[in-house]
Structures are given as C-alpha cells and as structure tokens.
Amino acid sequence: MKRNVLIVGLIMLIFFVISFLTNILGPIIPDLVDSFKLSIGLAGFLPFAFFVAYSVSIPSGLLVEKFREKPVLISAFVLAFAGSLLFALLPTFSVALISLFSIGVGMAMLQVAINPLLRVAGGEEHFAFNSVLAQLFSGAASFFSPLLYSYFVQTIHTNNTSLPIRLLNQVVPIHFEWVSLYWVFALTTLLMIVVVAVIRFPIVTLKEDEKIEVGSAFTDLLRNKTVLLFFAGIFAYVGTEQGIANWISKFLQLYHGVDPATTGATVVAYFWGLMTVGCVLGLVLLKITDSRNVLMLFTIGAIICLLSGLFGPKQWALYALPGTGFFASVMWSIIFSLGLNSVPQHHGTFSGILCTGIVGGALVPLIIGGLAELAGLRLAMLVMLVTLGYIFSIGLWAKPLVTNATIKINH
C-alpha cells in the first residue's frame, strides 16, 4: 500500500511537470518574438516544434511494452532535461526549435507511460477518481507556470536580492529574462530523473485494451471511418486549445496594448485555471445528461467567448478569451471516451491513434501564425471556428456503443 501511494503521488507529480513545461509557450511567445525579432508566421513554428513531437505516441507505447515504465520515464526526462538546458544555454530561434522538439518528445513519452501505471498503482476501482485528480494537478501547473514567468520577468536584473534571483542573474542574459524558466525546467527535470531512478516500480501487466498492435489491428482501425473521425476530433480540440493559449497574449498585446509579462501572462493563467474549474462542472453535468449534449453546449459557449474576445472591447477580451478555457474543459475527455466507446476492440491501439491527434496543437497555431501574416491575428484566430464547429458536429453524429451513465431524476 505504501508503495502504491508513493507511485500515485509520483504520477501526480509527473502530471504537474508535464503541464508545467507544456503550457508555458503561450505566455512567453510575445517575448520570444521580440527577443528573436520574429514575424508572427515564424513564431507559429515554436508550438509546432513542440507538439509535432506527439507523433511519437504510438512508438512510445511500443517502447513501454518492451522496456517497461521506469526506463521510458527516465529517458523522457533526460530528453526534456537536455532540451531545457540547451535552450537555457543557447537562447536562439534555431536552438529553440530543436529544444522544444526534444522536450515535446519527452512529454509524449511520459503521457503514454503513466496512465497504465496509474491504474495499477492506484487500483482499478479508483482509476476514474485518480484520473480526475491528475487533471487537477495538470490544471494547477498550467495556472502556476505563467505566474512564475511573470514573477521572473519582473524581478530578474532588478534590485531583488533573494538567492534564487541572484543565481539566475548570473546565467540569464539581460533582456532575455524569460530564459530563467528554462533553467527552472532543467533543474526540475534533473530532479525528476533522480526521483524516478530511486523509486521502486510495481510490475504493470497491460490489459488487452491497453496494448498497442501495429499489425492487422492498426491497419483495420485506420480503415475505419469512425476512428478517423475521432482522430480529427482530438486534432481539432488540441488545435483549438493551443491556438487560444498560444496566441491570446500576443493578441492582447497587438490589439489592446496589454503587457504580455504581466496582464497577458495572468490572462493565460486564468485560461488554464478556468479549464480546471470547468472540469468540475462538467463532471456534474455528465451525471445528469448525455455527454454529447454537454459537448455541444460547452462548444457553443466556447464559440461565444471566442467571438466576444476577438471583436469586443478590451474588458471583454480580458474575460472572454480566458473564458474559452472554461468551456473547452470537457472536450478532451468527452471526445476521447466517445471515441473509445464507438469501437468494440483494439482500444489500446485506438488510444495511441487518438493521442497522435495531439499534433493538432502543432498545426493549428502554425496555420494561425501564417494567416496572421496575410490578414492580421484577429481574423487568423477565426480558424478556430472551424475546429470548434467540427467538435460541435461530434455531438450530432457520434453513436457510441455505450453511453455515459446518468442519474435519473424522479419528478
């Protein structure tokens, strides 16, 4: 029991670290644009370099099956450490692309390895609860990292004499205060390598529906129209999430004169914070009504917030754009569960295919950046009406073999 509790705690910490490293790009993109003298189109390659790494989701699953969880976790953190340290030492645009890809591969490997481990360590009967708890840890990290960025930008190379700031002053170039985050990431991932190395792991026996097959099962799934439609759903969701998170700070800077290091970072933090709050409400609604209804309702809310933020005055934008996070909160879990419940077998392989859809977080921000060069960022962000429209359509055409259980209310 002690070992199980320890492993569950470690997994929650890993979920925290994944979000801590992943969701910092949005707040710092305006600084990266200024530091590297980038056009908005080139800036779109930064999230692309990170999220295109999720194309390794299926190979990562095969590595876990062959070498087990511990070596894969250590390898993932080594890649993240190397990428973070390289970017901290050589903060240039070309190095940024290499480093972000390295960190992204590490995060993809972690995502694949920890879910079966959580099921075994915490017990199958507690898996649903622990999964929700993991989402709360992820949300907390996503809320915290933009605030840490804001704090560093305002205190490094100032009169602050605290020991951490004095140490960072020695290694962070002037006018590149955002580099401090990658020193923190390097230290964090180094500590995680040590922690994972010293902890004993339980033996994980993958269930049949957790195994990834690359033979006939994989081919059969790719020929299944339903599988491709739900892959597109995950692609659209992650593209929407990252399209908003990565560009709202720059949008507020361009159209409303907002300081990205203070108010901009806070808005991104609230985007992730409201996503966590929305998750809790979504859990309640899923006990009352069909998940497809919840998906369509929340998608309409996200569209209203997006349009209000893009075309309304400054005060609307400051509240409506992070508000999209609240309505996006249930989309991943509902699309994923509807997908898995729509095919009768090969769920492990299907999960790998769905996770590969995370590359939507690479392509949609890149498309927005490219279109922004032609039509401006405001109109470019309307691309997310297409992705949100597709997500809404899932609620209309999805026909799961098993629907979510709801509470019947007696009148």
Kinemage of the C-alpha trace (Angstrom):
@kinemage 1
@onewidth
@group {chain A} dominant
@subgroup {mainchain}
@vectorlist {calphas} color= white
{ca met a 1} P 0.000 0.000 0.000
{ca lys a 2} L 2.833 2.407 0.846
{ca arg a 3} L 4.489 1.712 -2.455
{ca asn a 4} L 1.206 2.235 -4.298
{ca val a 5} L 0.566 5.548 -2.557
{ca leu a 6} L 4.121 6.613 -3.349
{ca ile a 7} L 3.740 5.731 -7.028
{ca val a 8} L 0.372 7.505 -7.264
{ca gly a 9} L 1.984 10.579 -5.706
{ca leu a 10} L 4.839 10.347 -8.212
{ca ile a 11} L 2.393 10.114 -11.105
{ca met a 12} L 0.532 13.204 -9.873
{ca leu a 13} L 3.894 14.994 -9.731
{ca ile a 14} L 4.635 13.868 -13.303
{ca phe a 15} L 1.268 15.200 -14.490
{ca phe a 16} L 2.164 18.508 -12.808
{ca val a 17} L 5.582 18.619 -14.512
{ca ile a 18} L 4.107 17.780 -17.941
{ca ser a 19} L 1.718 20.731 -17.794
{ca phe a 20} L 4.348 22.960 -16.153
{ca leu a 21} L 6.657 22.503 -19.167
{ca thr a 22} L 3.995 22.224 -21.882
{ca asn a 23} L 1.761 25.224 -21.291
{ca ile a 24} L 4.365 27.951 -20.860
{ca leu a 25} L 4.666 28.720 -24.586
{ca gly a 26} L 1.539 30.886 -24.682
{ca pro a 27} L 2.744 33.463 -22.142
{ca ile a 28} L 6.302 33.698 -23.479
{ca ile a 29} L 5.608 33.815 -27.245
{ca pro a 30} L 5.469 37.659 -27.255
{ca asp a 31} L 8.899 37.725 -25.553
{ca leu a 32} L 10.291 35.158 -27.994
{ca val a 33} L 9.000 37.261 -30.907
{ca asp a 34} L 10.790 40.316 -29.511
{ca ser a 35} L 13.998 38.516 -28.491
{ca phe a 36} L 14.444 36.705 -31.820
{ca lys a 37} L 12.918 39.501 -33.974
{ca leu a 38} L 10.379 37.048 -35.398
{ca ser a 39} L 7.385 37.613 -37.627
{ca ile a 40} L 4.109 36.158 -36.350
{ca gly a 41} L 4.359 33.499 -39.056
{ca leu a 42} L 7.757 32.303 -37.823
{ca ala a 43} L 6.529 32.401 -34.215
{ca gly a 44} L 3.962 29.764 -35.191
{ca phe a 45} L 6.817 27.294 -35.654
{ca leu a 46} L 7.540 27.364 -31.887
{ca pro a 47} L 4.391 25.479 -30.780
{ca phe a 48} L 4.702 23.431 -33.988
{ca ala a 49} L 8.151 22.166 -32.944
{ca phe a 50} L 6.795 21.135 -29.553
{ca phe a 51} L 3.509 19.476 -30.477
{ca val a 52} L 4.634 17.734 -33.661
{ca ala a 53} L 6.646 15.554 -31.267
{ca tyr a 54} L 3.392 13.870 -30.224
{ca ser a 55} L 3.536 11.940 -33.493
{ca val a 56} L 5.744 9.520 -31.486
{ca ser a 57} L 2.826 8.477 -29.251
{ca ile a 58} L 2.434 5.037 -30.850
{ca pro a 59} L 6.204 4.249 -30.895
{ca ser a 60} L 6.337 5.383 -27.246
{ca gly a 61} L 3.621 2.869 -26.385
{ca leu a 62} L 5.675 0.108 -28.005
{ca leu a 63} L 8.744 1.192 -26.017
{ca val a 64} L 6.758 0.949 -22.770
{ca glu a 65} L 5.634 -2.577 -23.649
{ca lys a 66} L 9.210 -3.682 -24.461
{ca phe a 67} L 11.298 -1.881 -21.811
{ca arg a 68} L 8.672 -1.171 -19.079
{ca glu a 69} L 7.725 2.131 -17.484
{ca lys a 70} L 10.776 3.137 -15.462
{ca pro a 71} L 13.368 3.228 -18.282
{ca val a 72} L 10.907 5.075 -20.538
{ca leu a 73} L 10.149 7.662 -17.832
{ca ile a 74} L 13.856 8.252 -17.192
{ca ser a 75} L 14.559 8.549 -20.930
{ca ala a 76} L 11.684 11.018 -21.297
{ca phe a 77} L 13.017 13.242 -18.517
{ca val a 78} L 16.554 13.026 -19.959
{ca leu a 79} L 15.224 14.341 -23.285
{ca ala a 80} L 13.320 17.130 -21.510
{ca phe a 81} L 16.390 17.997 -19.410
{ca ala a 82} L 18.663 18.122 -22.471
{ca gly a 83} L 16.200 20.304 -24.381
{ca ser a 84} L 15.687 22.697 -21.452
{ca leu a 85} L 19.409 23.033 -20.693
{ca leu a 86} L 20.314 23.567 -24.353
{ca phe a 87} L 17.721 26.343 -24.709
{ca ala a 88} L 18.847 27.958 -21.440
{ca leu a 89} L 22.493 27.986 -22.579
{ca leu a 90} L 21.876 28.961 -26.225
{ca pro a 91} L 18.682 31.040 -26.485
{ca thr a 92} L 18.380 31.381 -30.272
{ca phe a 93} L 15.475 30.633 -32.619
{ca ser a 94} L 17.122 27.632 -34.313
{ca val a 95} L 18.058 26.127 -30.953
{ca ala a 96} L 14.516 26.814 -29.724
{ca leu a 97} L 13.051 24.557 -32.425
{ca ile a 98} L 15.427 21.696 -31.596
{ca ser a 99} L 14.973 22.106 -27.840
{ca leu a 100} L 11.184 22.354 -27.953
{ca phe a 101} L 11.011 19.215 -30.108
{ca ser a 102} L 13.219 17.351 -27.626
{ca ile a 103} L 11.058 18.462 -24.691
{ca gly a 104} L 7.910 17.578 -26.661
{ca val a 105} L 9.116 14.026 -27.359
{ca gly a 106} L 9.820 13.621 -23.652
{ca met a 107} L 6.350 14.824 -22.707
{ca ala a 108} L 4.713 12.495 -25.259
{ca met a 109} L 6.608 9.521 -23.810
{ca leu a 110} L 5.502 10.464 -20.288
{ca gln a 111} L 1.848 10.743 -21.318
{ca val a 112} L 1.854 7.243 -22.791
{ca ala a 113} L 3.669 5.598 -19.866
{ca ile a 114} L 1.855 6.930 -16.826
{ca asn a 115} L -1.811 6.045 -17.435
{ca pro a 116} L -1.494 2.233 -17.200
{ca leu a 117} L 0.875 2.762 -14.262
{ca leu a 118} L -1.749 4.893 -12.511
{ca arg a 119} L -4.350 2.150 -12.987
{ca val a 120} L -2.115 -0.473 -11.351
{ca ala a 121} L -0.646 1.694 -8.580
{ca gly a 122} L -3.939 3.248 -7.510
{ca gly a 123} L -6.202 0.266 -8.140
{ca glu a 124} L -8.712 -0.133 -10.952
{ca glu a 125} L -11.589 0.775 -8.666
{ca his a 126} L -10.008 4.188 -8.020
{ca phe a 127} L -8.792 4.826 -11.579
{ca ala a 128} L -11.562 7.263 -12.524
{ca phe a 129} L -11.044 9.309 -9.342
{ca asn a 130} L -7.264 9.322 -9.746
{ca ser a 131} L -7.599 10.376 -13.394
{ca val a 132} L -9.683 13.395 -12.389
{ca leu a 133} L -7.197 14.175 -9.617
{ca ala a 134} L -4.415 14.058 -12.196
{ca gln a 135} L -6.301 16.611 -14.299
{ca leu a 136} L -6.471 18.910 -11.277
{ca phe a 137} L -2.695 18.626 -10.826
{ca ser a 138} L -2.264 19.426 -14.526
{ca gly a 139} L -4.543 22.431 -14.209
{ca ala a 140} L -2.674 23.715 -11.173
{ca ala a 141} L 0.645 23.540 -13.047
{ca ser a 142} L -0.795 25.281 -16.107
{ca phe a 143} L -2.100 28.072 -13.863
{ca phe a 144} L 1.182 28.366 -11.958
{ca ser a 145} L 3.740 28.465 -14.796
{ca pro a 146} L 2.562 31.763 -16.416
{ca leu a 147} L 2.572 33.417 -12.994
{ca leu a 148} L 6.124 32.177 -12.363
{ca tyr a 149} L 7.148 33.614 -15.739
{ca ser a 150} L 5.591 36.968 -14.800
{ca tyr a 151} L 7.411 36.966 -11.460
{ca phe a 152} L 10.802 36.232 -13.044
{ca val a 153} L 10.422 38.879 -15.748
{ca gln a 154} L 9.649 41.499 -13.101
{ca thr a 155} L 12.413 40.538 -10.638
{ca ile a 156} L 15.464 39.312 -12.601
{ca his a 157} L 18.083 42.030 -13.173
{ca thr a 158} L 16.376 44.296 -10.638
{ca asn a 159} L 17.251 45.195 -7.040
{ca asn a 160} L 15.809 41.888 -5.777
{ca thr a 161} L 18.495 40.231 -3.628
{ca ser a 162} L 16.931 36.814 -2.922
{ca leu a 163} L 19.289 33.877 -3.521
{ca pro a 164} L 17.376 32.273 -6.449
{ca ile a 165} L 17.194 35.610 -8.273
{ca arg a 166} L 20.883 36.342 -7.625
{ca leu a 167} L 21.798 32.946 -9.086
{ca leu a 168} L 19.595 33.466 -12.129
{ca asn a 169} L 21.067 36.928 -12.666
{ca gln a 170} L 24.414 35.182 -13.297
{ca val a 171} L 23.155 32.942 -16.102
{ca val a 172} L 20.247 34.859 -17.683
{ca pro a 173} L 21.157 37.484 -20.327
{ca ile a 174} L 19.741 40.986 -19.916
{ca his a 175} L 16.515 41.440 -21.930
{ca phe a 176} L 16.179 37.633 -22.085
{ca glu a 177} L 14.567 37.237 -18.664
{ca trp a 178} L 12.242 34.502 -19.975
{ca val a 179} L 15.312 32.230 -20.250
{ca ser a 180} L 15.076 31.828 -16.466
{ca leu a 181} L 12.140 29.465 -16.959
{ca tyr a 182} L 14.266 27.032 -18.934
{ca trp a 183} L 16.862 26.961 -16.156
{ca val a 184} L 13.990 26.073 -13.802
{ca phe a 185} L 12.772 23.417 -16.255
{ca ala a 186} L 16.292 21.950 -16.496
{ca leu a 187} L 16.549 21.733 -12.698
{ca thr a 188} L 13.031 20.293 -12.396
{ca thr a 189} L 13.619 17.552 -14.979
{ca leu a 190} L 17.025 16.707 -13.468
{ca leu a 191} L 15.384 16.216 -10.067
{ca met a 192} L 12.693 14.059 -11.679
{ca ile a 193} L 15.377 11.818 -13.220
{ca val a 194} L 16.820 11.242 -9.732
{ca val a 195} L 13.396 10.676 -8.121
{ca val a 196} L 12.248 8.169 -10.753
{ca ala a 197} L 15.619 6.361 -10.593
{ca val a 198} L 15.465 5.721 -6.837
{ca ile a 199} L 11.793 4.662 -6.576
{ca arg a 200} L 10.835 1.008 -6.999
{ca phe a 201} L 8.039 0.490 -9.505
{ca pro a 202} L 5.284 -2.136 -9.396
{ca ile a 203} L 5.024 -4.622 -12.225
{ca val a 204} L 2.407 -3.415 -14.697
{ca thr a 205} L 0.567 -6.025 -16.707
{ca leu a 206} L -1.142 -4.293 -19.584
{ca lys a 207} L -4.770 -5.230 -20.163
{ca glu a 208} L -5.680 -6.337 -23.662
{ca asp a 209} L -7.333 -2.985 -24.385
{ca glu a 210} L -4.181 -1.112 -23.297
{ca lys a 211} L -1.788 -2.896 -25.656
{ca ile a 212} L -0.723 -1.299 -28.919
{ca glu a 213} L -0.654 -3.502 -32.010
{ca val a 214} L 0.947 -2.313 -35.223
{ca gly a 215} L -0.157 -5.200 -37.408
{ca ser a 216} L -3.623 -6.027 -38.675
{ca ala a 217} L -5.366 -4.257 -35.750
{ca phe a 218} L -3.671 -0.970 -36.620
{ca thr a 219} L -4.497 -1.345 -40.314
{ca asp a 220} L -8.122 -2.256 -39.588
{ca leu a 221} L -8.554 0.801 -37.371
{ca leu a 222} L -7.099 3.147 -39.977
{ca arg a 223} L -9.641 1.797 -42.459
{ca asn a 224} L -12.456 2.532 -40.021
{ca lys a 225} L -14.155 5.837 -40.812
{ca thr a 226} L -15.233 6.270 -37.162
{ca val a 227} L -11.610 6.043 -35.999
{ca leu a 228} L -10.522 8.734 -38.458
{ca leu a 229} L -13.420 10.991 -37.472
{ca phe a 230} L -12.493 10.821 -33.777
{ca phe a 231} L -8.795 11.307 -34.596
{ca ala a 232} L -9.890 14.519 -36.329
{ca gly a 233} L -11.868 15.396 -33.186
{ca ile a 234} L -8.792 15.163 -30.944
{ca phe a 235} L -6.807 17.070 -33.593
{ca ala a 236} L -9.454 19.819 -33.603
{ca tyr a 237} L -9.635 20.013 -29.808
{ca val a 238} L -5.895 20.275 -29.142
{ca gly a 239} L -5.565 22.683 -32.072
{ca thr a 240} L -8.252 24.883 -30.512
{ca glu a 241} L -6.774 24.695 -27.010
{ca gln a 242} L -3.248 25.566 -28.143
{ca gly a 243} L -4.429 28.062 -30.756
{ca ile a 244} L -6.066 30.076 -27.988
{ca ala a 245} L -3.443 29.529 -25.284
{ca asn a 246} L -0.508 30.348 -27.574
{ca trp a 247} L -1.936 33.448 -29.235
{ca ile a 248} L -4.138 35.275 -26.695
{ca ser a 249} L -1.244 37.084 -25.029
{ca lys a 250} L 0.086 38.281 -28.390
{ca phe a 251} L -3.448 39.231 -29.472
{ca leu a 252} L -3.974 41.324 -26.339
{ca gln a 253} L -0.607 42.996 -26.871
{ca leu a 254} L -1.296 43.844 -30.531
{ca tyr a 255} L -4.917 44.994 -30.281
{ca his a 256} L -5.251 46.283 -26.717
{ca gly a 257} L -1.715 47.279 -25.702
{ca val a 258} L -1.595 44.739 -22.858
{ca asp a 259} L 1.798 43.970 -21.296
{ca pro a 260} L 2.453 40.258 -22.035
{ca ala a 261} L 4.721 39.888 -18.996
{ca thr a 262} L 2.030 40.924 -16.519
{ca thr a 263} L -1.609 41.100 -17.630
{ca gly a 264} L -1.015 38.843 -20.648
{ca ala a 265} L 0.560 36.122 -18.502
{ca thr a 266} L -2.266 36.420 -15.968
{ca val a 267} L -4.891 36.008 -18.705
{ca val a 268} L -3.180 32.804 -19.899
{ca ala a 269} L -3.016 31.560 -16.299
{ca tyr a 270} L -6.752 32.133 -15.923
{ca phe a 271} L -7.394 30.339 -19.210
{ca trp a 272} L -5.884 27.193 -17.655
{ca gly a 273} L -7.394 27.871 -14.237
{ca leu a 274} L -10.902 28.194 -15.660
{ca met a 275} L -10.329 24.994 -17.604
{ca thr a 276} L -9.816 23.212 -14.283
{ca val a 277} L -12.983 24.779 -12.820
{ca gly a 278} L -14.950 23.812 -15.916
{ca cys a 279} L -13.781 20.225 -15.491
{ca val a 280} L -15.527 20.045 -12.106
{ca leu a 281} L -18.810 21.416 -13.500
{ca gly a 282} L -18.511 19.069 -16.450
{ca leu a 283} L -18.290 16.066 -14.111
{ca val a 284} L -21.582 17.122 -12.515
{ca leu a 285} L -23.329 17.682 -15.860
{ca leu a 286} L -22.155 14.296 -17.151
{ca lys a 287} L -24.096 12.683 -14.294
{ca ile a 288} L -27.268 14.479 -15.403
{ca thr a 289} L -27.272 14.373 -19.208
{ca asp a 290} L -25.723 12.630 -22.194
{ca ser a 291} L -22.097 13.560 -22.867
{ca arg a 292} L -22.957 14.574 -26.443
{ca asn a 293} L -25.320 17.254 -25.135
{ca val a 294} L -22.646 18.537 -22.740
{ca leu a 295} L -20.130 18.657 -25.603
{ca met a 296} L -22.428 20.710 -27.841
{ca leu a 297} L -23.449 23.070 -25.013
{ca phe a 298} L -19.854 23.768 -23.990
{ca thr a 299} L -18.766 24.191 -27.618
{ca ile a 300} L -21.412 26.889 -28.164
{ca gly a 301} L -20.135 28.623 -25.007
{ca ala a 302} L -16.555 28.485 -26.333
{ca ile a 303} L -17.601 29.993 -29.692
{ca ile a 304} L -19.467 32.860 -27.975
{ca cys a 305} L -16.446 33.596 -25.739
{ca leu a 306} L -14.022 33.447 -28.663
{ca leu a 307} L -16.024 35.877 -30.800
{ca ser a 308} L -16.666 38.221 -27.863
{ca gly a 309} L -12.960 38.279 -27.027
{ca leu a 310} L -11.802 38.829 -30.592
{ca phe a 311} L -14.265 41.553 -31.582
{ca gly a 312} L -15.323 43.123 -28.275
{ca pro a 313} L -13.569 45.918 -26.349
{ca lys a 314} L -10.533 45.343 -24.146
{ca gln a 315} L -12.521 44.468 -20.993
{ca trp a 316} L -14.483 41.841 -22.900
{ca ala a 317} L -11.278 40.324 -24.267
{ca leu a 318} L -9.671 40.112 -20.818
{ca tyr a 319} L -12.561 37.978 -19.557
{ca ala a 320} L -13.959 36.254 -22.637
{ca leu a 321} L -10.701 34.831 -24.023
{ca pro a 322} L -9.711 33.032 -20.789
{ca gly a 323} L -13.395 32.067 -20.521
{ca thr a 324} L -12.909 29.829 -23.560
{ca gly a 325} L -10.804 27.635 -21.288
{ca phe a 326} L -13.827 27.032 -19.061
{ca phe a 327} L -15.876 25.757 -21.994
{ca ala a 328} L -13.004 23.757 -23.522
{ca ser a 329} L -12.528 21.872 -20.255
{ca val a 330} L -14.738 18.854 -21.013
{ca met a 331} L -13.926 18.462 -24.700
{ca trp a 332} L -10.860 16.192 -24.492
{ca ser a 333} L -12.373 13.671 -22.090
{ca ile a 334} L -15.747 13.529 -23.882
{ca ile a 335} L -14.262 13.156 -27.380
{ca phe a 336} L -11.803 10.521 -26.143
{ca ser a 337} L -14.443 8.499 -24.287
{ca leu a 338} L -16.972 8.749 -27.134
{ca gly a 339} L -14.274 7.502 -29.493
{ca leu a 340} L -13.266 4.518 -27.365
{ca asn a 341} L -16.925 3.671 -26.754
{ca ser a 342} L -17.612 3.696 -30.504
{ca val a 343} L -15.366 0.751 -31.419
{ca pro a 344} L -15.675 -2.720 -29.857
{ca gln a 345} L -11.984 -3.714 -29.633
{ca his a 346} L -8.307 -2.728 -30.030
{ca his a 347} L -8.736 0.142 -27.558
{ca gly a 348} L -5.012 0.371 -26.787
{ca thr a 349} L -4.111 0.858 -30.429
{ca phe a 350} L -7.039 3.252 -30.873
{ca ser a 351} L -5.845 5.270 -27.854
{ca gly a 352} L -2.425 5.559 -29.492
{ca ile a 353} L -4.007 6.820 -32.701
{ca leu a 354} L -6.108 9.341 -30.767
{ca cys a 355} L -3.074 10.580 -28.807
{ca thr a 356} L -1.284 11.156 -32.095
{ca gly a 357} L -4.067 13.654 -32.809
{ca ile a 358} L -2.326 15.934 -30.306
{ca val a 359} L -0.281 17.107 -33.313
{ca gly a 360} L -3.268 19.411 -33.878
{ca gly a 361} L -1.528 21.564 -31.276
{ca ala a 362} L 1.345 21.857 -33.741
{ca leu a 363} L -0.542 22.633 -36.942
{ca val a 364} L -3.383 24.939 -35.873
{ca pro a 365} L -1.149 27.568 -34.136
{ca leu a 366} L 1.169 27.378 -37.168
{ca ile a 367} L -1.753 27.974 -39.541
{ca ile a 368} L -2.914 30.898 -37.396
{ca gly a 369} L 0.577 32.395 -37.494
{ca gly a 370} L 0.749 32.056 -41.282
{ca leu a 371} L -2.693 33.563 -41.843
{ca ala a 372} L -1.867 36.392 -39.423
{ca glu a 373} L 0.860 37.499 -41.840
{ca leu a 374} L -1.809 37.940 -44.520
{ca ala a 375} L -4.930 39.081 -42.694
{ca gly a 376} L -3.888 40.011 -39.152
{ca leu a 377} L -4.045 37.924 -35.984
{ca arg a 378} L -7.693 38.761 -35.179
{ca leu a 379} L -9.036 37.278 -38.423
{ca ala a 380} L -6.494 34.439 -38.363
{ca met a 381} L -7.813 33.253 -34.997
{ca leu a 382} L -11.215 32.705 -36.634
{ca val a 383} L -9.697 29.438 -37.888
{ca met a 384} L -10.806 28.085 -34.531
{ca leu a 385} L -14.429 28.486 -35.592
{ca val a 386} L -13.696 25.628 -37.999
{ca thr a 387} L -12.197 23.392 -35.311
{ca leu a 388} L -14.946 24.254 -32.811
{ca gly a 389} L -17.568 23.669 -35.475
{ca tyr a 390} L -16.171 20.189 -36.056
{ca ile a 391} L -16.183 19.482 -32.311
{ca phe a 392} L -19.837 20.562 -32.164
{ca ser a 393} L -20.642 18.178 -35.012
{ca ile a 394} L -19.328 15.234 -32.986
{ca gly a 395} L -22.282 15.683 -30.641
{ca leu a 396} L -24.599 15.267 -33.637
{ca trp a 397} L -23.091 12.236 -35.383
{ca ala a 398} L -21.388 10.238 -32.610
{ca lys a 399} L -23.111 6.888 -31.990
{ca pro a 400} L -21.283 5.247 -29.062
{ca leu a 401} L -21.907 1.585 -28.319
{ca val a 402} L -22.108 2.562 -24.634
{ca thr a 403} L -23.393 5.952 -23.420
{ca asn a 404} L -22.311 7.610 -20.187
{ca ala a 405} L -24.333 6.669 -17.089
{ca thr a 406} L -26.641 9.433 -15.842
{ca ile a 407} L -28.729 9.868 -12.721
{ca lys a 408} L -32.442 9.583 -13.311
{ca ile a 409} L -34.326 12.388 -11.599
{ca asn a 410} L -37.813 11.488 -10.395
{ca his a 411} L -40.430 14.195 -10.808
